[in-house]
């Protein structure tokens, strides 16, 4: 895992993935939207510490939203 600076394209992809996670989409649904496998999404997320934390926050937000529902 690295903490190197993401390109604008990489950050936009990470933002989109995390937004979809927070909205309740499954990894399979997100991957389908990007035209890749679920394991590719996981690889993208885990390659960068900042994105990994962003993804974890999105998962926590989803759990909170579901708990509040």
Backbone as CSV, one residue per row, in Angstrom:
resi,resn,N_x,N_y,N_z,CA_x,CA_y,CA_z,C_x,C_y,C_z
1,UNK,0.857,-1.170,0.000,0.000,0.000,0.000,0.899,1.227,0.000
2,UNK,0.425,2.251,-0.654,1.206,3.481,-0.763,0.344,4.682,-0.406
3,UNK,0.990,5.772,-0.125,0.247,7.006,0.132,0.614,8.065,-0.906
4,UNK,1.111,7.608,-2.086,1.491,8.563,-3.121,0.255,9.303,-3.641
5,UNK,0.495,10.467,-4.177,-0.573,11.324,-4.693,-1.277,10.647,-5.863
6,UNK,-2.588,10.677,-5.856,-3.375,10.115,-6.947,-3.495,11.128,-8.076
7,UNK,-3.658,10.610,-9.286,-3.987,11.494,-10.403,-5.438,11.932,-10.234
8,UNK,-5.840,12.952,-10.972,-7.238,13.396,-10.903,-8.180,12.278,-11.314
9,UNK,-7.787,11.511,-12.323,-8.616,10.396,-12.786,-8.749,9.323,-11.708
10,UNK,-7.643,8.988,-11.066,-7.676,7.990,-9.996,-8.523,8.464,-8.823
11,UNK,-8.410,9.735,-8.462,-9.206,10.260,-7.352,-10.680,10.283,-7.710
12,UNK,-10.988,10.635,-8.945,-12.388,10.638,-9.383,-12.967,9.227,-9.329
13,UNK,-12.171,8.241,-9.727,-12.621,6.848,-9.681,-12.839,6.425,-8.230
14,UNK,-11.907,6.775,-7.349,-12.042,6.435,-5.931,-13.278,7.099,-5.335
15,UNK,-13.494,8.355,-5.669,-14.675,9.073,-5.172,-15.954,8.383,-5.632
16,UNK,-15.995,7.994,-6.904,-17.188,7.333,-7.445,-17.436,5.998,-6.763
17,UNK,-16.377,5.233,-6.568,-16.515,3.934,-5.895,-17.054,4.137,-4.484
18,UNK,-16.461,5.051,-3.748,-16.867,5.267,-2.353,-18.285,5.824,-2.255
19,UNK,-18.656,6.681,-3.175,-20.024,7.206,-3.179,-21.018,6.077,-3.411
20,UNK,-20.685,5.186,-4.322,-21.581,4.064,-4.601,-21.652,3.090,-3.424
21,UNK,-20.531,2.882,-2.754,-20.537,2.038,-1.549,-21.461,2.654,-0.505
22,UNK,-21.315,3.947,-0.254,-22.142,4.631,0.741,-23.616,4.599,0.352
23,UNK,-23.895,4.544,-0.952,-25.279,4.471,-1.431,-25.856,3.064,-1.362
24,UNK,-25.003,2.080,-0.997,-25.502,0.726,-0.798,-25.297,-0.234,-1.956
25,UNK,-24.585,0.168,-2.994,-24.322,-0.749,-4.092,-23.329,-1.816,-3.651
26,UNK,-23.462,-2.999,-4.215,-22.533,-4.081,-3.917,-21.265,-3.902,-4.753
27,UNK,-20.203,-4.578,-4.335,-18.969,-4.541,-5.114,-19.207,-5.037,-6.530
28,UNK,-20.016,-6.054,-6.664,-20.314,-6.589,-7.995,-21.004,-5.540,-8.858
29,UNK,-21.944,-4.807,-8.292,-22.625,-3.758,-9.047,-21.665,-2.634,-9.438
30,UNK,-20.826,-2.244,-8.498,-19.859,-1.179,-8.772,-18.886,-1.625,-9.851
31,UNK,-18.378,-2.845,-9.712,-17.428,-3.372,-10.692,-18.054,-3.423,-12.081
32,UNK,-19.289,-3.874,-12.153,-19.988,-3.934,-13.440,-20.045,-2.547,-14.089
33,UNK,-20.313,-1.537,-13.289,-20.378,-0.180,-13.805,-19.055,0.319,-14.372
34,UNK,-17.956,-0.192,-13.827,-16.625,0.175,-14.317,-16.117,-0.796,-15.380
35,UNK,-16.852,-1.890,-15.588,-16.435,-2.879,-16.573,-15.237,-3.705,-16.127
36,UNK,-15.149,-3.933,-14.806,-14.030,-4.698,-14.240,-14.588,-5.732,-13.257
37,UNK,-13.702,-6.548,-12.703,-14.120,-7.532,-11.702,-14.140,-6.905,-10.307
38,UNK,-14.827,-7.561,-9.391,-14.848,-7.110,-7.996,-13.446,-7.070,-7.411
39,UNK,-12.624,-8.056,-7.782,-11.261,-8.082,-7.254,-10.440,-6.885,-7.747
40,UNK,-10.750,-6.384,-8.921,-10.069,-5.183,-9.419,-10.449,-3.978,-8.575
41,UNK,-11.712,-3.877,-8.192,-12.145,-2.769,-7.324,-11.374,-2.841,-6.007
42,UNK,-11.301,-4.025,-5.416,-10.562,-4.190,-4.157,-9.095,-3.816,-4.354
43,UNK,-8.514,-4.221,-5.458,-7.111,-3.880,-5.725,-6.941,-2.369,-5.827
44,UNK,-7.828,-1.689,-6.531,-7.754,-0.230,-6.647,-7.817,0.416,-5.272
45,UNK,-8.728,-0.070,-4.448,-8.946,0.529,-3.126,-7.735,0.305,-2.217
46,UNK,-7.174,-0.880,-2.257,-6.114,-1.215,-1.310,-4.727,-0.758,-1.747
47,UNK,-4.598,-0.219,-2.943,-3.292,0.247,-3.405,-2.858,1.551,-2.754
48,UNK,-3.798,2.298,-2.211,-3.487,3.621,-1.681,-4.125,3.784,-0.305
49,UNK,-3.344,4.202,0.674,-3.841,4.337,2.051,-4.992,5.341,2.157
50,UNK,-4.896,6.431,1.426,-5.940,7.459,1.482,-7.254,6.902,0.940
51,UNK,-7.186,6.192,-0.175,-8.390,5.604,-0.768,-8.941,4.505,0.141
52,UNK,-8.065,3.740,0.738,-8.494,2.684,1.653,-9.295,3.283,2.814
53,UNK,-8.812,4.361,3.382,-9.532,5.028,4.472,-10.835,5.646,3.968
54,UNK,-10.808,6.218,2.779,-12.017,6.791,2.179,-13.070,5.695,2.000
55,UNK,-12.654,4.539,1.535,-13.552,3.402,1.348,-14.118,2.936,2.688
56,UNK,-13.272,2.867,3.706,-13.726,2.460,5.039,-14.762,3.445,5.584
57,UNK,-14.549,4.742,5.368,-15.535,5.743,5.797,-16.860,5.541,5.074
58,UNK,-16.812,5.221,3.789,-18.037,4.981,3.021,-18.788,3.773,3.570
59,UNK,-18.053,2.723,3.932,-18.691,1.545,4.524,-19.317,1.882,5.873
60,UNK,-18.610,2.672,6.687,-19.170,3.072,7.989,-20.425,3.917,7.800
61,UNK,-20.422,4.795,6.802,-21.591,5.628,6.533,-22.779,4.768,6.126
62,UNK,-22.536,3.775,5.293,-23.608,2.871,4.892,-24.178,2.140,6.106
63,UNK,-23.300,1.618,6.967,-23.777,0.914,8.171,-24.589,1.858,9.058
64,UNK,-24.118,3.091,9.218,-24.844,4.063,10.039,-26.223,4.347,9.433
65,UNK,-26.258,4.550,8.119,-27.529,4.812,7.452,-28.485,3.642,7.607
66,UNK,-27.959,2.426,7.503,-28.812,1.259,7.666,-29.304,1.115,9.100
67,UNK,-28.436,1.441,10.067,-28.838,1.387,11.472,-29.924,2.423,11.768
68,UNK,-29.829,3.584,11.128,-30.807,4.648,11.348,-32.127,4.382,10.645
69,UNK,-32.089,3.485,9.688,-33.276,3.200,8.894,-34.211,2.404,9.708
